[in-house]
Amino acid sequence: MGSSPQKQLNTDKLFYKIGEVSGIAEVEAHVLRYWESEFSFLKPRKNKTGQRVYSRKDVEQVLKIRDLLYKEKYTIAGVRNKFGKKSQNRRTVSIQTVQGVKKKLKEILNTLSKSPDGKRPRSAVKKVTAKNKATAKKKASEKAEENGGARLFL
């Protein structure tokens, strides 16, 4: 495998077509398509015409897969496991982060909903219930009778 593929990455380009990635990684296009079917984390976007468009991150993953398979002699399953462990670690941190943010937001909500004396203020807007609606209709019909049959619409 000739010169270093890392040097061939154009820093100005955001996206690469499959032929360009094939040249950079020095593997055939059909190999890239096969890797897409084997590795769930390798999912290049497709443009309007259906051509695969690889981002810089996708190209870096392709290069890493190629190195693991060809240089370090990993199997397909071995590469899948290696990348799977990385994503599991990130997922765990992500869940912990989300739980921490959720806790902080609840604290902020409690702080904002309390009045300066430490008690929760009563809501200025009544909660609409079936009982409230029935009471409002009854009052409206009583007023209508008082007004000589003219009914007010709510």
C-alpha positions as CSV (number, residue, x, y, z in Angstrom):
1,M,0.0,0.0,0.0
2,G,1.8,3.1,-1.3
3,S,2.0,6.5,0.2
4,S,0.2,7.5,3.4
5,P,-3.5,7.9,2.7
6,Q,-3.8,10.5,5.5
7,K,-1.9,13.0,3.3
8,Q,-4.4,12.6,0.5
9,L,-7.3,13.9,2.5
10,N,-8.2,17.4,1.2
11,T,-8.7,19.7,4.1
12,D,-11.0,22.0,2.0
13,K,-13.5,19.2,1.2
14,L,-16.4,18.4,3.5
15,F,-17.7,15.4,1.6
16,Y,-16.2,12.7,-0.7
17,K,-17.8,10.4,-3.2
18,I,-17.2,6.7,-3.0
19,G,-14.6,6.7,-5.8
20,E,-12.6,9.3,-4.0
21,V,-12.8,7.4,-0.7
22,S,-11.8,4.2,-2.6
23,G,-8.7,5.9,-3.9
24,I,-7.8,7.4,-0.5
25,A,-8.3,4.1,1.4
26,E,-6.8,2.0,-1.5
27,V,-9.7,-0.4,-1.5
28,E,-12.3,-1.1,-4.2
29,A,-15.7,0.6,-4.1
30,H,-17.5,-2.8,-3.7
31,V,-15.4,-3.3,-0.5
32,L,-16.7,0.0,0.9
33,R,-20.3,-1.0,0.1
34,Y,-19.7,-4.4,1.8
35,W,-18.2,-2.6,4.9
36,E,-21.4,-0.5,5.1
37,S,-23.5,-3.6,5.3
38,E,-21.2,-5.1,8.0
39,F,-20.6,-2.1,10.2
40,S,-23.7,-0.3,11.4
41,F,-21.6,2.8,12.4
42,L,-20.5,3.3,8.8
43,K,-23.4,5.0,7.2
44,P,-22.5,7.6,4.6
45,R,-25.3,9.9,3.5
46,K,-26.7,9.8,0.0
47,N,-27.3,12.8,-2.2
48,K,-30.3,13.5,-4.3
49,T,-29.2,11.2,-7.0
50,G,-28.5,8.4,-4.6
51,Q,-24.7,8.6,-4.7
52,R,-22.9,7.9,-1.4
53,V,-21.4,11.0,0.1
54,Y,-18.8,10.3,2.8
55,S,-18.0,12.9,5.5
56,R,-14.5,13.4,6.9
57,K,-15.5,11.3,9.9
58,D,-16.7,8.5,7.6
59,V,-13.4,8.6,5.7
60,E,-11.5,8.4,9.0
61,Q,-13.6,5.4,10.0
62,V,-12.9,3.7,6.7
63,L,-9.2,4.2,7.2
64,K,-9.4,2.8,10.7
65,I,-11.3,-0.2,9.5
66,R,-8.8,-0.8,6.7
67,D,-5.9,-0.6,9.1
68,L,-7.6,-3.0,11.6
69,L,-8.5,-5.5,8.9
70,Y,-5.4,-5.4,6.7
71,K,-2.5,-4.3,8.9
72,E,-3.6,-5.6,12.3
73,K,-5.3,-8.7,10.9
74,Y,-8.6,-8.3,12.7
75,T,-11.6,-10.2,11.6
76,I,-14.9,-8.4,10.6
77,A,-16.4,-9.5,14.0
78,G,-13.3,-8.2,15.8
79,V,-13.6,-4.8,14.2
80,R,-17.3,-4.7,15.0
81,N,-16.5,-5.6,18.7
82,K,-13.7,-3.0,18.9
83,F,-16.0,-0.2,17.6
84,G,-18.9,-1.5,19.6
85,K,-17.0,-1.1,22.9
86,K,-16.2,2.5,22.1
87,S,-19.8,3.4,21.4
88,Q,-21.0,1.6,24.6
89,N,-18.6,3.8,26.7
90,R,-19.8,7.0,25.1
91,R,-23.5,5.9,25.5
92,T,-22.9,5.3,29.3
93,V,-21.4,8.8,29.7
94,S,-24.2,10.2,27.7
95,I,-26.9,8.7,29.9
96,Q,-25.1,9.9,33.0
97,T,-24.9,13.4,31.5
98,V,-28.5,13.5,30.6
99,Q,-29.5,12.4,34.1
100,G,-27.4,15.1,35.6
101,V,-28.8,17.8,33.3
102,K,-32.4,16.5,34.1
103,K,-31.7,16.8,37.9
104,K,-30.3,20.4,37.5
105,L,-33.3,21.4,35.4
106,K,-35.7,20.1,38.1
107,E,-33.8,22.1,40.7
108,I,-34.1,25.3,38.6
109,L,-37.8,24.7,38.0
110,N,-38.4,24.3,41.7
111,T,-36.4,27.5,42.4
112,L,-38.3,29.5,39.8
113,S,-41.7,28.2,40.9
114,K,-41.2,29.3,44.6
115,S,-42.1,32.7,45.9
116,P,-39.5,34.7,48.0
117,D,-41.1,33.4,51.2
118,G,-40.3,29.8,50.2
119,K,-43.8,28.7,49.4
120,R,-45.2,27.8,46.0
121,P,-47.4,30.6,44.6
122,R,-51.0,29.8,43.7
123,S,-51.5,29.6,40.0
124,A,-53.3,32.7,38.6
125,V,-55.0,30.5,36.0
126,K,-57.6,27.9,37.1
127,K,-57.1,24.4,35.9
128,V,-59.9,23.6,33.5
129,T,-61.9,20.6,34.5
130,A,-65.3,19.2,33.6
131,K,-66.7,20.6,36.9
132,N,-65.5,24.1,36.1
133,K,-67.0,23.9,32.6
134,A,-70.4,22.8,34.0
135,T,-70.3,25.6,36.6
136,A,-69.5,28.1,33.9
137,K,-72.4,26.9,31.7
138,K,-74.8,27.0,34.6
139,K,-73.8,30.6,35.4
140,A,-74.1,31.6,31.8
141,S,-77.7,30.2,31.5
142,E,-78.6,32.0,34.8
143,K,-77.4,35.3,33.4
144,A,-79.3,34.6,30.2
145,E,-82.5,34.2,32.1
146,E,-81.8,37.5,33.9
147,N,-81.2,39.3,30.6
148,G,-84.5,38.2,29.2
149,G,-83.3,35.1,27.3
150,A,-80.3,36.7,25.6
151,R,-77.5,34.2,26.0
152,L,-73.8,35.0,26.3
153,F,-71.4,32.7,24.5
154,L,-68.3,31.5,26.3
